Amino acid sequence: QVQLVQSGAEVKKPGASVKVSCQASGYTFTSYAVHWVRQAPGQRLEWMGWINPDNGNTKNSQNFQGRVTITRDTSASTAYMELSSLRSEDTAVYYCARLPPYHSSGYYFFDYWGQGTLVTVSS
Amino acid sequence: DIQMTQSPSSLSASVGDRVTITCRASQSIRNYLNWYQQKPGKAPKLLIYAASSLQSGVPSRFSGSGSGTDFTLTISSLQPEDFATYYCQQSYSPLMYTFGQGTKLEIK
């Protein structure tokens, strides 16, 4: 069955970086885009960016002003999201999510999600 | 960015009730609208995509409708496991997905 398993919770100081992993199983990793979405306490879901695991192409939300780097390791079927220059407002649960190819339905949606990784930024 | 606004923000209902949640987009998104259910401490779960297509495995009491700027999610007969927070999401602008603020469905 399809699974996205994320790395564990992190506590970081302001100004530091955090790298969250998302290991995929149960499907061909390179056939589905991986997106990253975060949710600050009591806030709505916020899209951060995505990677095409097949060719490594990425696109990030401008809301993060270049602080997001998304990479992948196809040999490990794992995607990574690194967020730099952390501030307290970055305290949130970070999710990876799978997006099926457009040609499979003609639409974009996240059909499987990781379990989430809590990142706490505190001095 | 396309802004998504849900109403109401919270809703109290009883088991067996019919419930409708509304989502409005700041511009036309055709039918590029998805609905997710999220329970406390869990990841969102896809319910509806393309405004009205039921995701595989989702009970038929869930349905979606709408196009353009106005959309609805309807639960025909609430079950105990349906009490959760529901989010709409537009996928019309695929490089800047945006979500509604959520509707928390609580037990009356």
Interface residues (C-beta under 8 A of the other chain):
Chain A: H35 V37 R44 L45 E46 W47 K59 S61 Y95 A97 S105 G106 Y107 Y108 F109 F110 D111 W113 G114 Q115 G116
Chain B: Y32 N34 Y36 K42 A43 P44 K45 L46 Y49 A50 S53 Q55 Y87 Q89 S91 P94 L95 M96 Y97 T98 F99 G100 Q101 G102
